[in-house]
Amino acid sequence: MFAGLLVPLADDLVATAPAPKLPEGWSPSMSYGADGGELVGKLPDGMETDPAFWRLVISDWGLDPNLTEIVPDSVQIRAWDMSVGGGATIRARYYKARIRPIRCSMSVEDTRELTRLALRNKYRKCPTNPLILTSGASFVVNLSDFQIGKFEGGGTLASVERITTALRQAQARLKELRKIGRHISSVHIIGCGDLAEQCWGHYPSQQFTVDRTRREQLQIVRELIMLTLDLFVDLTGRVVVGAVPGNHGENRLNGKAATTIADNDDLAVFDQVREACAQNPVRYGHVEWHISDGLVLTLDVEGVKVAWTHMHQGRGGGERNIAEWWRGQVMGNRPISDAQILNTAHFHHFLCSESTGRTIIQVPAMDGGSGWWSDKTGQASPAGMVTYLAGSVCGARGWSDLAILEGVS
């Protein structure tokens, strides 16, 4: 007959017990900044090895587990007996873990594989063609909108075949131009953005239509960049590599970029390839790197100012919209103001215009197309990789010998 009184009595004892005293630094808390932070909280029994638990912890603190991760090997677990009153004790288990934004990090295996690719050729061949050492034009290769991981048009396997074929066609194109007397003194390889499709945040059903994980997408992109370098590094005494960010490279939350412009996978993959190439200076020591921290990259290309931007920041494609954006940059006295040539991407079809007095080159994509866009508008454009010569030796235009390489054997 006392059973009904024992439960409220026990509740009263717990309620009146002194609050458990936690060791200094172990009170539940969260701190977070641009470079990461720390989580501290109570740990349920047996949960420390469950990855799903840590995603729930991150979410419980109000952070997005798709954008935030636990730093590997940073979890500390501490247990102690705490008095809860009436001579009773409980064993408390608390965790403390470092957190950081999810960026384009590489696993140990990825790092080893990329380093292996960089080291597979021990010695760089010495250029023997006298045209290589003669001041002349630069051979420009635009790498744009690979969107590796996209399932359409045969998916990733078809895209890789198309891109690698186009890259070898680009190498053959350079050799062909030399045979007809063009003086080529350098090569410019520029990443124009959207090289990986990503897995969420850009369009409905994206998570269910991509055919590669984010890690797999970025690994393939890095290997394609390495292939590009290896195809051209022996052909000239100067190789310039640059990159600008695209919208598919953004770290997104609710469909919008959640971090900085420079925190972009289209830039990070080039950072990682640069770090791998630094391990083999004999072969890659003459490669110059220009990885932009902003949306625009402007370089002096053999005496001609040339600019690149993905153009997702513009108000649409087409000559008029691009020219309007460029005009605003000129009025704002931005670094692109005195560029003679502007390369853009994003809109997946080729465009070349000189009506403004300067040259706009909008490069096509190398992906497998978009069935949804074609169903909506009826529009479609063939894949292509744009190459051309640039430099003061090319005449008033500053460029010549433009070719669109479709990557078809």
C-alpha positions as CSV (number, residue, x, y, z in Angstrom):
1,M,0.0,0.0,0.0
2,F,3.1,2.3,0.2
3,A,4.0,1.7,-3.5
4,G,2.1,4.8,-4.7
5,L,4.0,7.0,-2.2
6,L,7.5,5.7,-3.0
7,V,7.7,7.1,-6.5
8,P,6.9,10.7,-5.6
9,L,9.1,10.4,-2.6
10,A,12.1,9.3,-4.8
11,D,11.3,12.1,-7.1
12,D,11.4,14.6,-4.2
13,L,14.8,13.3,-3.1
14,V,16.2,13.7,-6.6
15,A,14.6,17.1,-7.0
16,T,16.1,18.3,-3.7
17,A,19.5,16.8,-4.3
18,P,22.3,19.2,-5.0
19,A,23.1,19.8,-8.6
20,P,25.9,17.5,-9.8
21,K,29.2,19.2,-9.8
22,L,31.1,18.7,-13.1
23,P,34.8,19.0,-13.4
24,E,36.1,22.3,-14.8
25,G,35.8,22.4,-18.6
26,W,33.2,19.6,-18.8
27,S,30.0,21.5,-18.5
28,P,27.7,21.0,-21.6
29,S,28.6,23.8,-24.0
30,M,29.3,24.6,-27.6
31,S,31.8,27.0,-29.2
32,Y,32.2,27.5,-32.9
33,G,34.1,29.9,-35.2
34,A,35.5,30.1,-38.7
35,D,38.3,27.6,-37.9
36,G,36.1,25.2,-36.0
37,G,35.2,24.7,-32.3
38,E,34.3,22.3,-29.5
39,L,31.3,20.4,-28.3
40,V,30.9,19.2,-24.7
41,G,28.0,17.1,-23.4
42,K,26.7,14.0,-21.8
43,L,27.4,10.7,-23.5
44,P,24.9,7.8,-23.5
45,D,26.4,4.4,-22.9
46,G,27.8,2.6,-25.9
47,M,27.3,5.5,-28.4
48,E,30.9,6.7,-28.8
49,T,31.6,4.4,-31.8
50,D,28.4,5.1,-33.7
51,P,28.9,7.7,-36.5
52,A,25.1,8.4,-36.6
53,F,25.2,9.5,-32.9
54,W,27.8,12.2,-33.7
55,R,25.6,13.5,-36.6
56,L,22.7,13.7,-34.1
57,V,25.0,15.5,-31.6
58,I,26.0,18.1,-34.2
59,S,22.3,18.6,-35.2
60,D,21.2,18.9,-31.6
61,W,23.6,21.8,-31.1
62,G,21.9,23.6,-34.0
63,L,24.5,22.9,-36.6
64,D,24.1,21.2,-40.0
65,P,25.8,17.7,-40.0
66,N,26.2,18.1,-43.8
67,L,28.4,21.1,-43.2
68,T,30.1,20.3,-39.9
69,E,32.1,17.2,-38.8
70,I,33.8,15.8,-35.7
71,V,37.6,16.2,-36.2
72,P,39.0,12.6,-36.3
73,D,40.7,11.3,-33.2
74,S,39.6,14.4,-31.2
75,V,36.9,12.8,-29.0
76,Q,37.7,12.7,-25.3
77,I,35.5,10.7,-23.0
78,R,35.6,11.1,-19.2
79,A,33.6,9.2,-16.6
80,W,33.2,9.8,-12.8
81,D,30.7,9.0,-10.0
82,M,28.4,11.8,-9.0
83,S,26.3,12.1,-5.8
84,V,22.6,12.5,-6.5
85,G,21.6,12.7,-2.8
86,G,20.5,10.3,-0.2
87,G,23.8,8.5,-0.4
88,A,23.2,7.4,-4.0
89,T,25.6,7.9,-6.9
90,I,25.4,7.6,-10.6
91,R,28.2,7.2,-13.1
92,A,28.4,10.1,-15.5
93,R,30.0,9.9,-18.9
94,Y,30.7,13.0,-20.8
95,Y,32.3,13.7,-24.2
96,K,34.4,16.6,-25.4
97,A,35.1,16.8,-29.2
98,R,36.6,19.2,-31.7
99,I,34.4,20.2,-34.6
100,R,35.2,21.9,-37.9
101,P,33.5,22.9,-41.2
102,I,33.4,20.1,-43.8
103,R,35.8,21.2,-46.5
104,C,37.3,19.4,-49.4
105,S,39.5,17.3,-47.1
106,M,41.4,14.2,-48.4
107,S,41.8,10.9,-46.6
108,V,45.2,9.5,-46.0
109,E,44.5,7.1,-48.9
110,D,43.6,10.0,-51.2
111,T,46.7,11.9,-50.3
112,R,48.9,8.8,-51.0
113,E,47.3,8.2,-54.4
114,L,47.6,11.8,-55.5
115,T,51.3,11.9,-54.4
116,R,51.8,8.6,-56.3
117,L,50.4,10.3,-59.4
118,A,52.7,13.3,-59.0
119,L,55.8,11.1,-58.4
120,R,55.2,8.5,-61.1
121,N,57.4,10.4,-63.5
122,K,60.8,11.1,-61.9
123,Y,62.3,13.4,-64.5
124,R,60.9,16.1,-66.7
125,K,61.9,15.9,-70.3
126,C,64.0,18.9,-71.5
127,P,62.2,20.9,-74.2
128,T,64.0,20.4,-77.5
129,N,61.8,22.2,-80.0
130,P,63.2,25.8,-80.5
131,L,59.7,27.2,-80.8
132,I,59.1,26.3,-77.2
133,L,61.8,28.8,-76.1
134,T,60.8,31.6,-78.5
135,S,58.6,34.4,-77.2
136,G,55.2,33.8,-78.6
137,A,51.6,33.0,-77.7
138,S,50.2,30.9,-74.9
139,F,48.0,27.9,-75.6
140,V,44.9,28.3,-73.3
141,V,43.0,25.3,-72.1
142,N,39.7,25.9,-70.3
143,L,38.5,23.2,-68.0
144,S,34.8,23.9,-67.3
145,D,31.7,22.3,-66.1
146,F,32.9,18.7,-65.9
147,Q,30.2,18.1,-63.2
148,I,31.6,14.8,-62.4
149,G,29.0,12.6,-60.6
150,K,26.1,13.8,-62.8
151,F,24.2,10.7,-64.0
152,E,22.9,12.1,-67.4
153,G,24.5,11.4,-70.8
154,G,26.0,8.1,-69.7
155,G,27.0,9.3,-66.2
156,T,30.5,9.7,-64.8
157,L,32.1,6.9,-66.9
158,A,31.0,8.7,-70.1
159,S,32.1,12.1,-68.8
160,V,35.6,10.8,-67.9
161,E,35.9,9.2,-71.3
162,R,34.8,12.4,-73.0
163,I,37.1,14.7,-70.9
164,T,40.2,12.5,-71.2
165,T,39.7,12.2,-75.0
166,A,39.3,16.0,-75.3
167,L,42.5,16.6,-73.2
168,R,44.5,14.4,-75.5
169,Q,42.9,16.2,-78.5
170,A,44.1,19.4,-76.8
171,Q,47.6,18.1,-76.6
172,A,47.5,17.1,-80.3
173,R,46.1,20.5,-81.1
174,L,49.1,22.3,-79.6
175,K,51.5,20.1,-81.6
176,E,49.5,20.7,-84.7
177,L,49.6,24.5,-84.3
178,R,53.4,24.3,-83.9
179,K,53.7,22.3,-87.1
180,I,51.9,25.1,-89.0
181,G,54.3,27.6,-87.6
182,R,52.7,29.0,-84.5
183,H,55.2,30.1,-81.9
184,I,53.9,28.8,-78.5
185,S,56.0,29.8,-75.5
186,S,53.6,28.7,-72.6
187,V,50.5,26.9,-71.7
188,H,47.7,28.3,-69.5
189,I,45.4,25.6,-67.9
190,I,42.5,27.3,-66.1
191,G,39.7,25.7,-64.1
192,C,36.5,27.6,-64.8
193,G,34.4,26.0,-62.1
194,D,31.7,23.3,-61.6
195,L,34.2,20.5,-62.0
196,A,32.2,18.2,-59.6
197,E,28.4,17.9,-59.4
198,Q,28.2,17.6,-55.6
199,C,25.5,15.6,-53.8
200,W,23.0,18.2,-52.5
201,G,21.9,21.8,-52.4
202,H,21.7,22.7,-56.1
203,Y,18.4,21.2,-57.4
204,P,15.6,18.9,-56.4
205,S,16.4,15.1,-56.1
206,Q,20.2,15.8,-56.5
207,Q,21.0,13.2,-53.8
208,F,19.1,10.5,-55.7
209,T,20.5,11.2,-59.1
210,V,24.3,11.6,-58.7
211,D,26.2,8.4,-59.4
212,R,29.3,9.1,-57.2
213,T,29.8,10.3,-53.6
214,R,31.3,13.7,-53.0
215,R,34.7,12.1,-52.1
216,E,34.6,10.0,-55.3
217,Q,33.7,13.0,-57.4
218,L,36.6,15.1,-56.1
219,Q,39.1,12.3,-56.4
220,I,38.2,11.9,-60.1
221,V,38.5,15.7,-60.6
222,R,42.0,15.7,-59.0
223,E,43.1,12.9,-61.3
224,L,41.8,14.7,-64.4
225,I,43.7,17.8,-63.3
226,M,46.9,15.7,-62.9
227,L,46.3,14.1,-66.3
228,T,46.0,17.6,-67.8
229,L,49.3,18.7,-66.2
230,D,51.1,15.5,-67.4
231,L,49.9,16.0,-71.0
232,F,51.4,19.5,-71.2
233,V,54.2,19.8,-68.6
234,D,56.8,18.4,-71.0
235,L,55.8,20.5,-74.0
236,T,56.9,24.0,-72.9
237,G,59.2,25.7,-70.4
238,R,56.3,27.6,-68.8
239,V,53.0,26.2,-67.6
240,V,50.5,28.4,-65.7
241,V,47.6,26.8,-63.8
242,G,44.7,28.9,-62.4
243,A,41.2,28.3,-61.0
244,V,38.1,30.2,-60.2
245,P,35.1,29.0,-58.1
246,G,31.8,27.8,-59.5
247,N,28.4,27.5,-57.8
248,H,28.6,23.6,-57.7
249,G,31.8,24.0,-55.6
250,E,30.1,25.9,-52.9
251,N,29.5,24.5,-49.4
252,R,25.8,25.0,-49.3
253,L,23.0,25.2,-46.6
254,N,19.4,25.4,-47.7
255,G,20.5,26.0,-51.3
256,K,22.8,28.9,-50.5
257,A,26.5,29.2,-49.9
258,A,27.1,28.9,-46.2
259,T,30.8,29.7,-46.0
260,T,33.2,32.0,-47.9
261,I,33.7,32.5,-51.6
262,A,37.1,30.9,-51.3
263,D,35.9,27.9,-49.4
264,N,35.0,26.2,-52.7
265,D,35.8,22.7,-53.9
266,D,36.6,24.0,-57.4
267,L,39.6,25.8,-55.7
268,A,40.4,23.1,-53.1
269,V,41.0,20.4,-55.7
270,F,43.7,22.6,-57.3
271,D,45.2,23.4,-53.9
272,Q,45.6,19.6,-53.4
273,V,47.1,19.0,-56.8
274,R,49.5,21.8,-56.2
275,E,50.6,20.3,-52.8
276,A,51.1,16.9,-54.5
277,C,53.1,18.5,-57.3
278,A,55.3,20.2,-54.8
279,Q,56.6,16.7,-53.8
280,N,58.2,16.4,-57.3
281,P,59.9,19.8,-58.1
282,V,62.1,18.2,-60.8
283,R,59.0,17.5,-62.9
284,Y,56.6,20.3,-61.8
285,G,58.9,23.0,-60.5
286,H,58.3,25.3,-63.6
287,V,54.5,25.2,-63.0
288,E,53.0,28.5,-61.8
289,W,49.9,28.5,-59.7
290,H,47.2,31.2,-59.6
291,I,44.2,29.9,-57.5
292,S,41.8,32.8,-57.0
293,D,40.3,33.7,-53.6
294,G,37.6,35.7,-55.4
295,L,35.2,35.1,-58.3
296,V,37.5,36.5,-61.0
297,L,41.1,35.7,-62.1
298,T,43.0,38.1,-64.3
299,L,46.4,37.3,-65.8
300,D,48.8,38.8,-68.2
301,V,49.0,36.1,-70.9
302,E,52.0,36.9,-73.1
303,G,51.2,40.6,-73.2
304,V,47.4,40.4,-73.2
305,K,45.2,40.8,-70.2
306,V,42.9,37.8,-70.0
307,A,40.2,37.2,-67.3
308,W,38.2,34.2,-66.2
309,T,35.0,33.9,-64.1
310,H,32.4,31.2,-63.8
311,M,29.6,33.9,-64.2
312,H,27.1,32.4,-61.8
313,Q,27.2,35.8,-60.1
314,G,25.8,37.4,-63.3
315,R,22.2,38.1,-64.3
316,G,22.1,35.4,-66.9
317,G,23.9,34.2,-70.0
318,G,24.2,35.9,-73.4
319,E,26.3,38.7,-74.7
320,R,24.2,41.5,-73.3
321,N,24.1,40.2,-69.7
322,I,27.8,39.3,-69.6
323,A,28.7,42.7,-71.1
324,E,26.5,44.5,-68.5
325,W,28.3,42.7,-65.7
326,W,31.7,43.5,-67.2
327,R,30.7,47.1,-67.7
328,G,29.9,47.4,-64.0
329,Q,33.3,46.0,-63.2
330,V,35.0,48.6,-65.4
331,M,33.0,51.4,-63.7
332,G,34.0,50.1,-60.3
333,N,37.7,50.0,-61.4
334,R,37.9,46.3,-60.6
335,P,41.1,44.3,-61.6
336,I,39.2,43.0,-64.6
337,S,38.7,46.5,-66.0
338,D,41.6,46.4,-68.5
339,A,41.1,42.8,-69.6
340,Q,40.9,42.3,-73.3
341,I,39.4,38.8,-73.2
342,L,36.9,37.4,-70.7
343,N,36.3,33.7,-70.4
344,T,33.0,32.6,-68.8
345,A,31.2,29.3,-68.2
346,H,28.1,28.2,-66.2
347,F,25.6,28.4,-69.1
348,H,26.8,25.3,-70.9
349,H,26.8,26.6,-74.4
350,F,29.4,28.2,-76.6
351,L,29.3,32.0,-77.3
352,C,31.9,34.3,-78.8
353,S,31.3,38.0,-79.1
354,E,33.4,41.0,-80.1
355,S,30.7,43.6,-80.5
356,T,31.7,45.4,-77.2
357,G,35.2,46.1,-78.5
358,R,36.6,43.3,-76.3
359,T,36.2,39.5,-76.6
360,I,33.7,37.5,-74.6
361,I,34.2,33.7,-74.8
362,Q,31.6,31.6,-73.1
363,V,32.8,28.0,-73.0
364,P,30.4,25.0,-73.2
365,A,30.2,22.3,-70.6
366,M,31.8,18.8,-70.7
367,D,29.0,17.0,-68.9
368,G,26.4,14.8,-70.4
369,G,23.7,17.4,-70.8
370,S,20.5,18.1,-68.9
371,G,17.3,16.2,-69.8
372,W,15.3,18.4,-67.5
373,W,16.4,21.6,-69.1
374,S,15.8,20.2,-72.6
375,D,12.3,19.1,-71.6
376,K,11.6,22.5,-70.2
377,T,13.0,24.7,-73.0
378,G,13.8,22.4,-75.9
379,Q,17.4,23.7,-75.7
380,A,20.5,21.6,-75.8
381,S,24.2,22.2,-76.6
382,P,27.0,19.7,-77.5
383,A,29.8,19.2,-75.0
384,G,33.1,20.9,-75.8
385,M,36.5,22.0,-74.4
386,V,37.6,25.4,-75.7
387,T,41.3,26.0,-76.5
388,Y,42.9,29.0,-78.3
389,L,46.1,30.9,-78.5
390,A,46.5,34.2,-76.6
391,G,49.2,36.9,-76.7
392,S,50.3,40.1,-78.3
393,V,51.7,38.2,-81.3
394,C,48.1,37.1,-82.1
395,G,47.3,40.6,-83.5
396,A,44.7,43.2,-82.6
397,R,42.3,40.6,-81.1
398,G,44.8,39.2,-78.8
399,W,43.7,35.7,-79.6
400,S,43.6,33.3,-82.5
401,D,43.2,29.6,-83.5
402,L,40.2,28.9,-81.3
403,A,39.0,25.3,-81.4
404,I,36.2,23.4,-79.6
405,L,37.3,19.9,-78.8
406,E,34.3,17.6,-78.3
407,G,36.1,14.6,-76.8
408,V,34.8,12.2,-79.5
409,S,37.3,9.7,-80.8
